[in-house]
C-alpha cells in the first residue's frame, strides 16, 4: 500500500532536551483500505422531528466500496414507536370533545444509498491513539412503510463521521434528513440521528 509519509522535526526546548534528535511521524491514509471491497454496519437511532411519537430506529446496511471516495449500498431500517406523554394528554382532551388524534407510526424502510467521501484524515483519539476519520455525504432513495397505510416513496440526505479504530472495525455517527410520502398522505419531513459499529473486508 502506497502511503504518504510526512516527517516533522520536533522543536528543541529545555523540557525536551533528551528528545532533540526525535522525529515525529504522521501517516496519511486513504479513505478506505485498498484491501477492503465491502463494508457492513449496524446502527441505532432516534427521530427528532415527530412531535407525537418517540420513534427509535434500528438499521443494517451493506456498502460496496468502489474507490477511496465512492460507495454504493443498501440500507434496511426498522422502527419501534411509543406515544409521548404530552400526546396522551392531548388525546384525552380532544376525546372529551369528540375528536380523535391519530399519529402514523413507521414500521420499516428500505433504501439504496450513494456515499461520497470528500474529506479523510487522521485524528488524535484522547491523546492515546491516532485514528482515521472520514466525513461522508449520503444520498438515498427507496420505500417506507407506515402502519395502516400502503408503501410510499422516500428520498433523503445524510452527513456522517466515521472513525476507523482498526483497519477493519470502526464507529460512525450520522444525522439524516428525509422526505417521504406514506400512502396517500402528503409529503412530510423526517430528521434524526444514527450511530453504531462498522466492519470492512
QUIURZI-V158406 format. One record per pair of residues at least 24 apart in sequence whose C-alpha atoms are under 7 Angstrom apart, sorted by the first residue. I is the first residue (numbers start at 1). GAP is how many residues later the second one is. D is the distance in Angstrom with one decimal. If there is no record, write none. Layout:
I,GAP,D + I,GAP,D
//
This chain:
3,25,6.6 + 3,26,6.2 + 4,24,5.7 + 28,93,6.5 + 28,94,6.8 + 30,38,6.4 + 30,90,7.0 + 31,37,5.2 + 31,38,6.7 + 31,89,5.4 + 31,103,6.4 + 32,36,5.2 + 33,134,6.9 + 36,164,5.9 + 36,165,4.7 + 37,27,6.1 + 37,28,5.0 + 37,164,6.1 + 38,25,5.7 + 38,26,4.8 + 38,27,5.5 + 38,162,5.6 + 38,163,5.5 + 39,24,5.1 + 39,25,6.6 + 39,159,6.8 + 39,160,5.5 + 39,161,4.3 + 39,162,6.4 + 40,158,5.7 + 40,159,5.4 + 40,160,6.5 + 41,156,5.8 + 41,157,4.2 + 41,158,6.2 + 42,154,5.7 + 42,155,5.9 + 42,156,6.6 + 43,151,6.0 + 43,152,5.1 + 43,153,4.3 + 43,154,6.9 + 44,150,5.4 + 44,151,5.7 + 44,152,6.4 + 45,148,5.3 + 45,149,4.1 + 45,150,6.3 + 46,146,5.6 + 46,147,5.8 + 46,148,6.9 + 47,144,5.9 + 47,145,4.2 + 47,146,6.7 + 48,143,5.6 + 48,144,4.9 + 49,141,5.7 + 49,142,5.5 + 52,31,6.4 + 52,32,5.8 + 52,35,5.4 + 52,51,6.7 + 53,28,6.3 + 53,29,5.6 + 53,30,4.6 + 53,31,5.3 + 54,27,5.5 + 54,28,5.2 + 54,29,6.2 + 54,30,6.1 + 55,24,6.6 + 55,25,5.9 + 55,26,4.5 + 55,27,6.7 + 56,24,5.2 + 56,25,6.2 + 69,47,5.5 + 69,48,4.6 + 69,49,6.7 + 70,45,5.7 + 70,46,4.8 + 70,47,6.4 + 71,43,6.0 + 71,44,5.1 + 71,45,6.7 + 72,41,5.8 + 72,42,4.7 + 72,43,6.2 + 73,39,5.8 + 73,40,5.2 + 73,41,6.5 + 74,37,5.8 + 74,38,4.5 + 74,39,5.8 + 75,35,5.7 + 75,36,5.3 + 75,37,6.3 + 76,33,5.9 + 76,34,4.6 + 76,35,6.7 + 77,31,5.4 + 77,32,5.0 + 77,33,6.3 + 78,29,5.9 + 78,30,4.3 + 78,31,6.5 + 79,27,6.1 + 79,28,5.1 + 79,29,5.8 + 81,24,6.5 + 104,42,6.5 + 104,43,6.5 + 105,41,5.7 + 105,42,5.8 + 106,39,6.1 + 106,40,4.1 + 106,41,6.2 + 107,38,5.6 + 107,39,5.3 + 107,40,6.3 + 108,36,6.0 + 108,37,5.4 + 109,34,5.8 + 109,35,4.3 + 109,36,6.2 + 110,32,5.7 + 110,33,5.6 + 110,34,6.6 + 111,29,6.1 + 111,30,5.2 + 111,31,4.0 + 111,32,6.4 + 112,28,5.5 + 112,29,5.6 + 112,30,6.1 + 113,25,6.7 + 113,26,5.7 + 113,27,4.2 + 113,28,6.7 + 114,24,5.7 + 114,25,5.4 + 114,26,6.4 + 115,24,6.7 + 131,32,6.7 + 131,33,5.9 + 131,34,5.9 + 132,31,5.7 + 132,32,5.0 + 133,29,5.7 + 133,30,4.5 + 133,31,6.3 + 134,27,5.8 + 134,28,5.2 + 134,29,6.5 + 135,25,5.8 + 135,26,4.8 + 135,27,6.5 + 136,24,4.9 + 136,25,6.3 + 144,38,6.9 + 145,37,6.8 + 146,36,6.3 + 149,33,6.6 + 149,34,5.2 + 150,32,6.8 + 150,33,4.6 + 151,31,6.3 + 151,32,5.7 + 152,28,7.0 + 152,29,5.2 + 152,30,4.6 + 152,31,5.1 + 153,27,5.7 + 153,28,5.7 + 154,24,6.8 + 154,25,5.8 + 154,26,4.2 + 154,27,6.6 + 155,24,5.6 + 155,25,6.5 + 168,31,5.3 + 168,32,4.8 + 168,33,6.5 + 169,29,5.8 + 169,30,4.7 + 169,31,6.6 + 170,27,5.7 + 170,28,5.1 + 170,29,6.4 + 171,25,5.8 + 171,26,4.5 + 171,27,5.9 + 172,24,5.7 + 172,25,6.3
//
